[in-house]
Amino acid sequence: MTQTDADAKPNNERPRRTGPVTFTKQVVGELRKVRWPTRRELVTYTIVVLVFVVIVLAYVSLLDFAFGEAITWLYGTFGTPSA
């Protein structure tokens, strides 16, 4: 049988806080586990991100221009009062 949170006994103990020295040691230990990218990988990833940003920028700019022109045409055609 699996114990659920409702069945568990309440934990009256406060969680222990970590001091600044212990925290710093743990951070350094975790950073040593990180696999850092090579210079070539970093350049490749940077180029991919920049190309993607330029593509999205062009797409959004095109949509902005198209909707702006459509609204201008719409108000120009239907927005003038009849004489």
PDB file with SEQRES, HELIX, SHEET and CRYST1 records, atoms N, CA, C and O in Angstrom:
SEQRES   1 A   83  MET THR GLN THR ASP ALA ASP ALA LYS PRO ASN ASN GLU          
SEQRES   2 A   83  ARG PRO ARG ARG THR GLY PRO VAL THR PHE THR LYS GLN          
SEQRES   3 A   83  VAL VAL GLY GLU LEU ARG LYS VAL ARG TRP PRO THR ARG          
SEQRES   4 A   83  ARG GLU LEU VAL THR TYR THR ILE VAL VAL LEU VAL PHE          
SEQRES   5 A   83  VAL VAL ILE VAL LEU ALA TYR VAL SER LEU LEU ASP PHE          
SEQRES   6 A   83  ALA PHE GLY GLU ALA ILE THR TRP LEU TYR GLY THR PHE          
SEQRES   7 A   83  GLY THR PRO SER ALA                                          
HELIX    1 AA1 PRO A   20  LYS A   33  1                                  14    
HELIX    2 AA2 ARG A   39  PHE A   78  1                                  40    
CRYST1    1.000    1.000    1.000  90.00  90.00  90.00 P 1           1          
ATOM      1  N   MET A   1       0.848  -1.165   0.000  1.00  0.00           N  
ATOM      2  CA  MET A   1       0.000   0.000   0.000  1.00  0.00           C  
ATOM      3  C   MET A   1       0.900   1.236   0.000  1.00  0.00           C  
ATOM      4  O   MET A   1       1.900   1.285   0.715  1.00  0.00           O  
ATOM      5  N   THR A   2       0.534   2.236  -0.810  1.00  0.00           N  
ATOM      6  CA  THR A   2       1.314   3.453  -0.938  1.00  0.00           C  
ATOM      7  C   THR A   2       0.791   4.509   0.018  1.00  0.00           C  
ATOM      8  O   THR A   2      -0.418   4.682   0.174  1.00  0.00           O  
ATOM      9  N   GLN A   3       1.696   5.197   0.642  1.00  0.00           N  
ATOM     10  CA  GLN A   3       1.310   6.242   1.584  1.00  0.00           C  
ATOM     11  C   GLN A   3       1.154   7.554   0.832  1.00  0.00           C  
ATOM     12  O   GLN A   3       2.034   7.942   0.063  1.00  0.00           O  
ATOM     13  N   THR A   4       0.050   8.229   1.048  1.00  0.00           N  
ATOM     14  CA  THR A   4      -0.191   9.519   0.397  1.00  0.00           C  
ATOM     15  C   THR A   4       0.193  10.638   1.347  1.00  0.00           C  
ATOM     16  O   THR A   4       0.511  10.399   2.512  1.00  0.00           O  
ATOM     17  N   ASP A   5       0.159  11.861   0.838  1.00  0.00           N  
ATOM     18  CA  ASP A   5       0.470  13.014   1.675  1.00  0.00           C  
ATOM     19  C   ASP A   5      -0.517  13.153   2.822  1.00  0.00           C  
ATOM     20  O   ASP A   5      -0.147  13.591   3.912  1.00  0.00           O  
ATOM     21  N   ALA A   6      -1.756  12.788   2.588  1.00  0.00           N  
ATOM     22  CA  ALA A   6      -2.776  12.907   3.634  1.00  0.00           C  
ATOM     23  C   ALA A   6      -2.520  11.893   4.743  1.00  0.00           C  
ATOM     24  O   ALA A   6      -2.818  12.159   5.907  1.00  0.00           O  
ATOM     25  N   ASP A   7      -1.961  10.713   4.381  1.00  0.00           N  
ATOM     26  CA  ASP A   7      -1.698   9.671   5.372  1.00  0.00           C  
ATOM     27  C   ASP A   7      -0.392   9.912   6.129  1.00  0.00           C  
ATOM     28  O   ASP A   7      -0.193   9.359   7.211  1.00  0.00           O  
ATOM     29  N   ALA A   8       0.486  10.721   5.577  1.00  0.00           N  
ATOM     30  CA  ALA A   8       1.797  10.912   6.192  1.00  0.00           C  
ATOM     31  C   ALA A   8       1.663  11.680   7.502  1.00  0.00           C  
ATOM     32  O   ALA A   8       0.774  12.514   7.675  1.00  0.00           O  
ATOM     33  N   LYS A   9       2.557  11.375   8.397  1.00  0.00           N  
ATOM     34  CA  LYS A   9       2.569  12.090   9.667  1.00  0.00           C  
ATOM     35  C   LYS A   9       3.102  13.503   9.423  1.00  0.00           C  
ATOM     36  O   LYS A   9       4.030  13.695   8.637  1.00  0.00           O  
ATOM     37  N   PRO A  10       2.519  14.477  10.091  1.00  0.00           N  
ATOM     38  CA  PRO A  10       3.028  15.833   9.888  1.00  0.00           C  
ATOM     39  C   PRO A  10       4.443  15.971  10.430  1.00  0.00           C  
ATOM     40  O   PRO A  10       4.779  15.435  11.486  1.00  0.00           O  
ATOM     41  N   ASN A  11       5.244  16.685   9.697  1.00  0.00           N  
ATOM     42  CA  ASN A  11       6.628  16.882  10.087  1.00  0.00           C  
ATOM     43  C   ASN A  11       6.722  18.202  10.843  1.00  0.00           C  
ATOM     44  O   ASN A  11       6.604  19.275  10.251  1.00  0.00           O  
ATOM     45  N   ASN A  12       6.934  18.116  12.149  1.00  0.00           N  
ATOM     46  CA  ASN A  12       6.988  19.317  12.972  1.00  0.00           C  
ATOM     47  C   ASN A  12       8.371  19.949  12.989  1.00  0.00           C  
ATOM     48  O   ASN A  12       8.537  21.049  13.516  1.00  0.00           O  
ATOM     49  N   GLU A  13       9.368  19.275  12.422  1.00  0.00           N  
ATOM     50  CA  GLU A  13      10.713  19.825  12.399  1.00  0.00           C  
ATOM     51  C   GLU A  13      10.838  20.849  11.282  1.00  0.00           C  
ATOM     52  O   GLU A  13      10.361  20.647  10.165  1.00  0.00           O  
ATOM     53  N   ARG A  14      11.489  21.946  11.614  1.00  0.00           N  
ATOM     54  CA  ARG A  14      11.741  22.962  10.592  1.00  0.00           C  
ATOM     55  C   ARG A  14      12.906  22.493   9.724  1.00  0.00           C  
ATOM     56  O   ARG A  14      13.863  21.917  10.242  1.00  0.00           O  
ATOM     57  N   PRO A  15      12.841  22.727   8.427  1.00  0.00           N  
ATOM     58  CA  PRO A  15      13.966  22.337   7.586  1.00  0.00           C  
ATOM     59  C   PRO A  15      15.203  23.154   7.964  1.00  0.00           C  
ATOM     60  O   PRO A  15      15.107  24.349   8.246  1.00  0.00           O  
ATOM     61  N   ARG A  16      16.358  22.498   7.966  1.00  0.00           N  
ATOM     62  CA  ARG A  16      17.596  23.184   8.337  1.00  0.00           C  
ATOM     63  C   ARG A  16      18.018  24.118   7.228  1.00  0.00           C  
ATOM     64  O   ARG A  16      17.963  23.771   6.048  1.00  0.00           O  
ATOM     65  N   ARG A  17      18.437  25.297   7.614  1.00  0.00           N  
ATOM     66  CA  ARG A  17      18.930  26.280   6.645  1.00  0.00           C  
ATOM     67  C   ARG A  17      20.405  26.036   6.398  1.00  0.00           C  
ATOM     68  O   ARG A  17      21.138  25.584   7.278  1.00  0.00           O  
ATOM     69  N   THR A  18      20.818  26.342   5.192  1.00  0.00           N  
ATOM     70  CA  THR A  18      22.214  26.188   4.821  1.00  0.00           C  
ATOM     71  C   THR A  18      22.926  27.518   5.005  1.00  0.00           C  
ATOM     72  O   THR A  18      22.406  28.562   4.610  1.00  0.00           O  
ATOM     73  N   GLY A  19      24.086  27.489   5.589  1.00  0.00           N  
ATOM     74  CA  GLY A  19      24.861  28.710   5.774  1.00  0.00           C  
ATOM     75  C   GLY A  19      25.510  29.155   4.476  1.00  0.00           C  
ATOM     76  O   GLY A  19      25.565  28.386   3.517  1.00  0.00           O  
ATOM     77  N   PRO A  20      26.001  30.381   4.431  1.00  0.00           N  
ATOM     78  CA  PRO A  20      26.597  30.910   3.198  1.00  0.00           C  
ATOM     79  C   PRO A  20      27.825  30.129   2.725  1.00  0.00           C  
ATOM     80  O   PRO A  20      28.020  29.964   1.521  1.00  0.00           O  
ATOM     81  N   VAL A  21      28.641  29.655   3.639  1.00  0.00           N  
ATOM     82  CA  VAL A  21      29.841  28.909   3.243  1.00  0.00           C  
ATOM     83  C   VAL A  21      29.454  27.572   2.624  1.00  0.00           C  
ATOM     84  O   VAL A  21      29.991  27.186   1.586  1.00  0.00           O  
ATOM     85  N   THR A  22      28.521  26.867   3.263  1.00  0.00           N  
ATOM     86  CA  THR A  22      28.057  25.587   2.723  1.00  0.00           C  
ATOM     87  C   THR A  22      27.372  25.786   1.377  1.00  0.00           C  
ATOM     88  O   THR A  22      27.564  24.998   0.452  1.00  0.00           O  
ATOM     89  N   PHE A  23      26.572  26.843   1.274  1.00  0.00           N  
ATOM     90  CA  PHE A  23      25.890  27.132   0.011  1.00  0.00           C  
ATOM     91  C   PHE A  23      26.900  27.365  -1.104  1.00  0.00           C  
ATOM     92  O   PHE A  23      26.745  26.835  -2.204  1.00  0.00           O  
ATOM     93  N   THR A  24      27.943  28.162  -0.824  1.00  0.00           N  
ATOM     94  CA  THR A  24      28.959  28.455  -1.829  1.00  0.00           C  
ATOM     95  C   THR A  24      29.682  27.183  -2.247  1.00  0.00           C  
ATOM     96  O   THR A  24      29.943  26.986  -3.433  1.00  0.00           O  
ATOM     97  N   LYS A  25      30.008  26.321  -1.297  1.00  0.00           N  
ATOM     98  CA  LYS A  25      30.663  25.058  -1.628  1.00  0.00           C  
ATOM     99  C   LYS A  25      29.773  24.181  -2.512  1.00  0.00           C  
ATOM    100  O   LYS A  25      30.251  23.543  -3.450  1.00  0.00           O  
ATOM    101  N   GLN A  26      28.477  24.158  -2.203  1.00  0.00           N  
ATOM    102  CA  GLN A  26      27.549  23.356  -3.009  1.00  0.00           C  
ATOM    103  C   GLN A  26      27.413  23.920  -4.421  1.00  0.00           C  
ATOM    104  O   GLN A  26      27.334  23.162  -5.387  1.00  0.00           O  
ATOM    105  N   VAL A  27      27.387  25.243  -4.543  1.00  0.00           N  
ATOM    106  CA  VAL A  27      27.287  25.865  -5.860  1.00  0.00           C  
ATOM    107  C   VAL A  27      28.519  25.529  -6.697  1.00  0.00           C  
ATOM    108  O   VAL A  27      28.397  25.160  -7.865  1.00  0.00           O  
ATOM    109  N   VAL A  28      29.705  25.654  -6.099  1.00  0.00           N  
ATOM    110  CA  VAL A  28      30.939  25.335  -6.821  1.00  0.00           C  
ATOM    111  C   VAL A  28      30.945  23.861  -7.228  1.00  0.00           C  
ATOM    112  O   VAL A  28      31.363  23.524  -8.336  1.00  0.00           O  
ATOM    113  N   GLY A  29      30.488  22.993  -6.342  1.00  0.00           N  
ATOM    114  CA  GLY A  29      30.415  21.570  -6.666  1.00  0.00           C  
ATOM    115  C   GLY A  29      29.480  21.288  -7.822  1.00  0.00           C  
ATOM    116  O   GLY A  29      29.782  20.457  -8.678  1.00  0.00           O  
ATOM    117  N   GLU A  30      28.351  21.969  -7.856  1.00  0.00           N  
ATOM    118  CA  GLU A  30      27.402  21.772  -8.961  1.00  0.00           C  
ATOM    119  C   GLU A  30      27.960  22.329 -10.268  1.00  0.00           C  
ATOM    120  O   GLU A  30      27.770  21.734 -11.329  1.00  0.00           O  
ATOM    121  N   LEU A  31      28.648  23.467 -10.195  1.00  0.00           N  
ATOM    122  CA  LEU A  31      29.218  24.057 -11.412  1.00  0.00           C  
ATOM    123  C   LEU A  31      30.321  23.181 -12.003  1.00  0.00           C  
ATOM    124  O   LEU A  31      30.560  23.221 -13.210  1.00  0.00           O  
ATOM    125  N   ARG A  32      30.988  22.399 -11.172  1.00  0.00           N  
ATOM    126  CA  ARG A  32      32.009  21.478 -11.695  1.00  0.00           C  
ATOM    127  C   ARG A  32      31.385  20.333 -12.482  1.00  0.00           C  
ATOM    128  O   ARG A  32      32.052  19.729 -13.322  1.00  0.00           O  
ATOM    129  N   LYS A  33      30.125  20.028 -12.226  1.00  0.00           N  
ATOM    130  CA  LYS A  33      29.438  18.945 -12.935  1.00  0.00           C  
ATOM    131  C   LYS A  33      28.931  19.381 -14.307  1.00  0.00           C  
ATOM    132  O   LYS A  33      28.585  18.543 -15.140  1.00  0.00           O  
ATOM    133  N   VAL A  34      28.887  20.685 -14.539  1.00  0.00           N  
ATOM    134  CA  VAL A  34      28.326  21.213 -15.785  1.00  0.00           C  
ATOM    135  C   VAL A  34      29.246  20.893 -16.946  1.00  0.00           C  
ATOM    136  O   VAL A  34      30.466  21.011 -16.835  1.00  0.00           O  
ATOM    137  N   ARG A  35      28.658  20.489 -18.054  1.00  0.00           N  
ATOM    138  CA  ARG A  35      29.425  20.267 -19.276  1.00  0.00           C  
ATOM    139  C   ARG A  35      29.372  21.563 -20.066  1.00  0.00           C  
ATOM    140  O   ARG A  35      28.347  21.887 -20.667  1.00  0.00           O  
ATOM    141  N   TRP A  36      30.461  22.297 -20.068  1.00  0.00           N  
ATOM    142  CA  TRP A  36      30.512  23.580 -20.749  1.00  0.00           C  
ATOM    143  C   TRP A  36      30.731  23.356 -22.236  1.00  0.00           C  
ATOM    144  O   TRP A  36      31.473  22.450 -22.616  1.00  0.00           O  
ATOM    145  N   PRO A  37      30.089  24.178 -23.106  1.00  0.00           N  
ATOM    146  CA  PRO A  37      30.280  23.998 -24.547  1.00  0.00           C  
ATOM    147  C   PRO A  37      31.678  24.442 -24.987  1.00  0.00           C  
ATOM    148  O   PRO A  37      32.302  25.310 -24.377  1.00  0.00           O  
ATOM    149  N   THR A  38      32.137  23.819 -26.057  1.00  0.00           N  
ATOM    150  CA  THR A  38      33.414  24.237 -26.635  1.00  0.00           C  
ATOM    151  C   THR A  38      33.201  25.551 -27.375  1.00  0.00           C  
ATOM    152  O   THR A  38      32.066  25.977 -27.590  1.00  0.00           O  
ATOM    153  N   ARG A  39      34.292  26.182 -27.758  1.00  0.00           N  
ATOM    154  CA  ARG A  39      34.186  27.457 -28.489  1.00  0.00           C  
ATOM    155  C   ARG A  39      33.420  27.260 -29.802  1.00  0.00           C  
ATOM    156  O   ARG A  39      32.605  28.100 -30.182  1.00  0.00           O  
ATOM    157  N   ARG A  40      33.684  26.157 -30.484  1.00  0.00           N  
ATOM    158  CA  ARG A  40      33.001  25.899 -31.758  1.00  0.00           C  
ATOM    159  C   ARG A  40      31.495  25.717 -31.546  1.00  0.00           C  
ATOM    160  O   ARG A  40      30.688  26.253 -32.306  1.00  0.00           O  
ATOM    161  N   GLU A  41      31.118  24.958 -30.506  1.00  0.00           N  
ATOM    162  CA  GLU A  41      29.694  24.776 -30.206  1.00  0.00           C  
ATOM    163  C   GLU A  41      29.038  26.110 -29.845  1.00  0.00           C  
ATOM    164  O   GLU A  41      27.918  26.393 -30.269  1.00  0.00           O  
ATOM    165  N   LEU A  42      29.741  26.918 -29.065  1.00  0.00           N  
ATOM    166  CA  LEU A  42      29.203  28.208 -28.658  1.00  0.00           C  
ATOM    167  C   LEU A  42      28.970  29.106 -29.866  1.00  0.00           C  
ATOM    168  O   LEU A  42      27.932  29.761 -29.958  1.00  0.00           O  
ATOM    169  N   VAL A  43      29.918  29.143 -30.787  1.00  0.00           N  
ATOM    170  CA  VAL A  43      29.757  29.958 -31.993  1.00  0.00           C  
ATOM    171  C   VAL A  43      28.598  29.424 -32.827  1.00  0.00           C  
ATOM    172  O   VAL A  43      27.799  30.206 -33.341  1.00  0.00           O  
ATOM    173  N   THR A  44      28.493  28.110 -32.966  1.00  0.00           N  
ATOM    174  CA  THR A  44      27.407  27.511 -33.742  1.00  0.00           C  
ATOM    175  C   THR A  44      26.047  27.847 -33.138  1.00  0.00           C  
ATOM    176  O   THR A  44      25.128  28.251 -33.851  1.00  0.00           O  
ATOM    177  N   TYR A  45      25.921  27.678 -31.820  1.00  0.00           N  
ATOM    178  CA  TYR A  45      24.647  27.977 -31.149  1.00  0.00           C  
ATOM    179  C   TYR A  45      24.297  29.452 -31.269  1.00  0.00           C  
ATOM    180  O   TYR A  45      23.134  29.805 -31.462  1.00  0.00           O  
ATOM    181  N   THR A  46      25.298  30.310 -31.155  1.00  0.00           N  
ATOM    182  CA  THR A  46      25.054  31.750 -31.272  1.00  0.00           C  
ATOM    183  C   THR A  46      24.549  32.101 -32.664  1.00  0.00           C  
ATOM    184  O   THR A  46      23.607  32.880 -32.805  1.00  0.00           O  
ATOM    185  N   ILE A  47      25.163  31.535 -33.681  1.00  0.00           N  
ATOM    186  CA  ILE A  47      24.734  31.806 -35.064  1.00  0.00           C  
ATOM    187  C   ILE A  47      23.314  31.300 -35.281  1.00  0.00           C  
ATOM    188  O   ILE A  47      22.502  31.988 -35.900  1.00  0.00           O  
ATOM    189  N   VAL A  48      23.006  30.113 -34.783  1.00  0.00           N  
ATOM    190  CA  VAL A  48      21.655  29.560 -34.936  1.00  0.00           C  
ATOM    191  C   VAL A  48      20.628  30.469 -34.274  1.00  0.00           C  
ATOM    192  O   VAL A  48      19.574  30.733 -34.851  1.00  0.00           O  
ATOM    193  N   VAL A  49      20.921  30.946 -33.081  1.00  0.00           N  
ATOM    194  CA  VAL A  49      19.986  31.825 -32.376  1.00  0.00           C  
ATOM    195  C   VAL A  49      19.811  33.140 -33.131  1.00  0.00           C  
ATOM    196  O   VAL A  49      18.686  33.614 -33.283  1.00  0.00           O  
ATOM    197  N   LEU A  50      20.896  33.731 -33.601  1.00  0.00           N  
ATOM    198  CA  LEU A  50      20.799  35.000 -34.322  1.00  0.00           C  
ATOM    199  C   LEU A  50      20.006  34.854 -35.621  1.00  0.00           C  
ATOM    200  O   LEU A  50      19.197  35.721 -35.952  1.00  0.00           O  
ATOM    201  N   VAL A  51      20.230  33.767 -36.356  1.00  0.00           N  
ATOM    202  CA  VAL A  51      19.469  33.535 -37.593  1.00  0.00           C  
ATOM    203  C   VAL A  51      17.988  33.360 -37.271  1.00  0.00           C  
ATOM    204  O   VAL A  51      17.136  33.909 -37.969  1.00  0.00           O  
ATOM    205  N   PHE A  52      17.677  32.609 -36.232  1.00  0.00           N  
ATOM    206  CA  PHE A  52      16.287  32.409 -35.852  1.00  0.00           C  
ATOM    207  C   PHE A  52      15.639  33.737 -35.448  1.00  0.00           C  
ATOM    208  O   PHE A  52      14.493  34.000 -35.812  1.00  0.00           O  
ATOM    209  N   VAL A  53      16.357  34.568 -34.704  1.00  0.00           N  
ATOM    210  CA  VAL A  53      15.812  35.869 -34.292  1.00  0.00           C  
ATOM    211  C   VAL A  53      15.556  36.749 -35.507  1.00  0.00           C  
ATOM    212  O   VAL A  53      14.538  37.438 -35.562  1.00  0.00           O  
ATOM    213  N   VAL A  54      16.458  36.738 -36.481  1.00  0.00           N  
ATOM    214  CA  VAL A  54      16.265  37.543 -37.696  1.00  0.00           C  
ATOM    215  C   VAL A  54      15.055  37.040 -38.475  1.00  0.00           C  
ATOM    216  O   VAL A  54      14.289  37.848 -39.000  1.00  0.00           O  
ATOM    217  N   ILE A  55      14.867  35.736 -38.561  1.00  0.00           N  
ATOM    218  CA  ILE A  55      13.714  35.175 -39.266  1.00  0.00           C  
ATOM    219  C   ILE A  55      12.416  35.574 -38.571  1.00  0.00           C  
ATOM    220  O   ILE A  55      11.470  35.997 -39.236  1.00  0.00           O  
ATOM    221  N   VAL A  56      12.353  35.450 -37.253  1.00  0.00           N  
ATOM    222  CA  VAL A  56      11.149  35.832 -36.512  1.00  0.00           C  
ATOM    223  C   VAL A  56      10.912  37.332 -36.632  1.00  0.00           C  
ATOM    224  O   VAL A  56       9.768  37.765 -36.773  1.00  0.00           O  
ATOM    225  N   LEU A  57      11.977  38.135 -36.580  1.00  0.00           N  
ATOM    226  CA  LEU A  57      11.857  39.579 -36.744  1.00  0.00           C  
ATOM    227  C   LEU A  57      11.269  39.931 -38.103  1.00  0.00           C  
ATOM    228  O   LEU A  57      10.386  40.784 -38.194  1.00  0.00           O  
ATOM    229  N   ALA A  58      11.748  39.287 -39.155  1.00  0.00           N  
ATOM    230  CA  ALA A  58      11.230  39.540 -40.495  1.00  0.00           C  
ATOM    231  C   ALA A  58       9.759  39.134 -40.599  1.00  0.00           C  
ATOM    232  O   ALA A  58       8.958  39.848 -41.202  1.00  0.00           O  
ATOM    233  N   TYR A  59       9.407  38.001 -40.018  1.00  0.00           N  
ATOM    234  CA  TYR A  59       8.024  37.514 -40.058  1.00  0.00           C  
ATOM    235  C   TYR A  59       7.076  38.474 -39.335  1.00  0.00           C  
ATOM    236  O   TYR A  59       6.016  38.818 -39.857  1.00  0.00           O  
ATOM    237  N   VAL A  60       7.461  38.896 -38.147  1.00  0.00           N  
ATOM    238  CA  VAL A  60       6.610  39.807 -37.375  1.00  0.00           C  
ATOM    239  C   VAL A  60       6.525  41.164 -38.067  1.00  0.00           C  
ATOM    240  O   VAL A  60       5.458  41.777 -38.095  1.00  0.00           O  
ATOM    241  N   SER A  61       7.628  41.636 -38.619  1.00  0.00           N  
ATOM    242  CA  SER A  61       7.604  42.911 -39.339  1.00  0.00           C  
ATOM    243  C   SER A  61       6.699  42.839 -40.562  1.00  0.00           C  
ATOM    244  O   SER A  61       5.963  43.783 -40.848  1.00  0.00           O  
ATOM    245  N   LEU A  62       6.750  41.738 -41.274  1.00  0.00           N  
ATOM    246  CA  LEU A  62       5.883  41.550 -42.440  1.00  0.00           C  
ATOM    247  C   LEU A  62       4.414  41.539 -42.025  1.00  0.00           C  
ATOM    248  O   LEU A  62       3.581  42.175 -42.671  1.00  0.00           O  
ATOM    249  N   LEU A  63       4.099  40.825 -40.956  1.00  0.00           N  
ATOM    250  CA  LEU A  63       2.719  40.806 -40.467  1.00  0.00           C  
ATOM    251  C   LEU A  63       2.270  42.195 -40.017  1.00  0.00           C  
ATOM    252  O   LEU A  63       1.143  42.602 -40.298  1.00  0.00           O  
ATOM    253  N   ASP A  64       3.144  42.923 -39.320  1.00  0.00           N  
ATOM    254  CA  ASP A  64       2.818  44.267 -38.869  1.00  0.00           C  
ATOM    255  C   ASP A  64       2.543  45.181 -40.057  1.00  0.00           C  
ATOM    256  O   ASP A  64       1.571  45.937 -40.047  1.00  0.00           O  
ATOM    257  N   PHE A  65       3.383  45.117 -41.067  1.00  0.00           N  
ATOM    258  CA  PHE A  65       3.179  45.932 -42.259  1.00  0.00           C  
ATOM    259  C   PHE A  65       1.878  45.558 -42.967  1.00  0.00           C  
ATOM    260  O   PHE A  65       1.111  46.433 -43.370  1.00  0.00           O  
ATOM    261  N   ALA A  66       1.630  44.242 -43.119  1.00  0.00           N  
ATOM    262  CA  ALA A  66       0.425  43.789 -43.827  1.00  0.00           C  
ATOM    263  C   ALA A  66      -0.840  44.213 -43.085  1.00  0.00           C  
ATOM    264  O   ALA A  66      -1.778  44.714 -43.705  1.00  0.00           O  
ATOM    265  N   PHE A  67      -0.877  44.019 -41.765  1.00  0.00           N  
ATOM    266  CA  PHE A  67      -2.057  44.426 -41.008  1.00  0.00           C  
ATOM    267  C   PHE A  67      -2.220  45.942 -40.997  1.00  0.00           C  
ATOM    268  O   PHE A  67      -3.343  46.445 -41.039  1.00  0.00           O  
ATOM    269  N   GLY A  68      -1.123  46.661 -40.941  1.00  0.00           N  
ATOM    270  CA  GLY A  68      -1.193  48.125 -41.000  1.00  0.00           C  
ATOM    271  C   GLY A  68      -1.775  48.606 -42.323  1.00  0.00           C  
ATOM    272  O   GLY A  68      -2.629  49.492 -42.354  1.00  0.00           O  
ATOM    273  N   GLU A  69      -1.303  48.011 -43.411  1.00  0.00           N  
ATOM    274  CA  GLU A  69      -1.842  48.369 -44.726  1.00  0.00           C  
ATOM    275  C   GLU A  69      -3.315  47.974 -44.842  1.00  0.00           C  
ATOM    276  O   GLU A  69      -4.108  48.717 -45.421  1.00  0.00           O  
ATOM    277  N   ALA A  70      -3.684  46.825 -44.303  1.00  0.00           N  
ATOM    278  CA  ALA A  70      -5.082  46.374 -44.367  1.00  0.00           C  
ATOM    279  C   ALA A  70      -5.986  47.324 -43.581  1.00  0.00           C  
ATOM    280  O   ALA A  70      -7.073  47.666 -44.048  1.00  0.00           O  
ATOM    281  N   ILE A  71      -5.559  47.745 -42.415  1.00  0.00           N  
ATOM    282  CA  ILE A  71      -6.370  48.659 -41.611  1.00  0.00           C  
ATOM    283  C   ILE A  71      -6.462  50.019 -42.290  1.00  0.00           C  
ATOM    284  O   ILE A  71      -7.526  50.638 -42.300  1.00  0.00           O  
ATOM    285  N   THR A  72      -5.353  50.488 -42.857  1.00  0.00           N  
ATOM    286  CA  THR A  72      -5.376  51.766 -43.573  1.00  0.00           C  
ATOM    287  C   THR A  72      -6.335  51.697 -44.755  1.00  0.00           C  
ATOM    288  O   THR A  72      -7.100  52.633 -44.988  1.00  0.00           O  
ATOM    289  N   TRP A  73      -6.302  50.606 -45.498  1.00  0.00           N  
ATOM    290  CA  TRP A  73      -7.217  50.434 -46.634  1.00  0.00           C  
ATOM    291  C   TRP A  73      -8.661  50.349 -46.140  1.00  0.00           C  
ATOM    292  O   TRP A  73      -9.558  50.951 -46.730  1.00  0.00           O  
ATOM    293  N   LEU A  74      -8.884  49.604 -45.062  1.00  0.00           N  
ATOM    294  CA  LEU A  74     -10.229  49.422 -44.533  1.00  0.00           C  
ATOM    295  C   LEU A  74     -10.826  50.747 -44.096  1.00  0.00           C  
ATOM    296  O   LEU A  74     -11.966  51.057 -44.442  1.00  0.00           O  
ATOM    297  N   TYR A  75     -10.064  51.540 -43.333  1.00  0.00           N  
ATOM    298  CA  TYR A  75     -10.574  52.846 -42.900  1.00  0.00           C  
ATOM    299  C   TYR A  75     -10.663  53.824 -44.056  1.00  0.00           C  
ATOM    300  O   TYR A  75     -11.525  54.702 -44.048  1.00  0.00           O  
ATOM    301  N   GLY A  76      -9.798  53.698 -45.044  1.00  0.00           N  
ATOM    302  CA  GLY A  76      -9.856  54.575 -46.213  1.00  0.00           C  
ATOM    303  C   GLY A  76     -11.080  54.274 -47.064  1.00  0.00           C  
ATOM    304  O   GLY A  76     -11.661  55.182 -47.657  1.00  0.00           O  
ATOM    305  N   THR A  77     -11.473  53.016 -47.130  1.00  0.00           N  
ATOM    306  CA  THR A  77     -12.601  52.622 -47.963  1.00  0.00           C  
ATOM    307  C   THR A  77     -13.929  52.827 -47.234  1.00  0.00           C  
ATOM    308  O   THR A  77     -14.862  53.407 -47.790  1.00  0.00           O  
ATOM    309  N   PHE A  78     -14.012  52.360 -46.012  1.00  0.00           N  
ATOM    310  CA  PHE A  78     -15.279  52.389 -45.284  1.00  0.00           C  
ATOM    311  C   PHE A  78     -15.347  53.484 -44.218  1.00  0.00           C  
ATOM    312  O   PHE A  78     -16.399  53.682 -43.611  1.00  0.00           O  
ATOM    313  N   GLY A  79     -14.258  54.188 -43.983  1.00  0.00           N  
ATOM    314  CA  GLY A  79     -14.222  55.163 -42.906  1.00  0.00           C  
ATOM    315  C   GLY A  79     -14.649  56.557 -43.309  1.00  0.00           C  
ATOM    316  O   GLY A  79     -14.890  57.396 -42.442  1.00  0.00           O  
ATOM    317  N   THR A  80     -14.750  56.831 -44.611  1.00  0.00           N  
ATOM    318  CA  THR A  80     -15.140  58.179 -45.030  1.00  0.00           C  
ATOM    319  C   THR A  80     -16.655  58.297 -45.086  1.00  0.00           C  
ATOM    320  O   THR A  80     -17.327  57.403 -45.599  1.00  0.00           O  
ATOM    321  N   PRO A  81     -17.194  59.381 -44.569  1.00  0.00           N  
ATOM    322  CA  PRO A  81     -18.647  59.537 -44.597  1.00  0.00           C  
ATOM    323  C   PRO A  81     -19.155  59.773 -46.023  1.00  0.00           C  
ATOM    324  O   PRO A  81     -18.479  60.383 -46.851  1.00  0.00           O  
ATOM    325  N   SER A  82     -20.348  59.278 -46.277  1.00  0.00           N  
ATOM    326  CA  SER A  82     -20.951  59.456 -47.610  1.00  0.00           C  
ATOM    327  C   SER A  82     -21.490  60.860 -47.726  1.00  0.00           C  
ATOM    328  O   SER A  82     -22.029  61.410 -46.765  1.00  0.00           O  
ATOM    329  N   ALA A  83     -21.342  61.458 -48.938  1.00  0.00           N  
ATOM    330  CA  ALA A  83     -21.830  62.823 -49.141  1.00  0.00           C  
ATOM    331  C   ALA A  83     -23.230  62.849 -49.660  1.00  0.00           C  
ATOM    332  O   ALA A  83     -23.786  63.924 -49.884  1.00  0.00           O  
TER     333      ALA A  83                                                      
END                                                                             
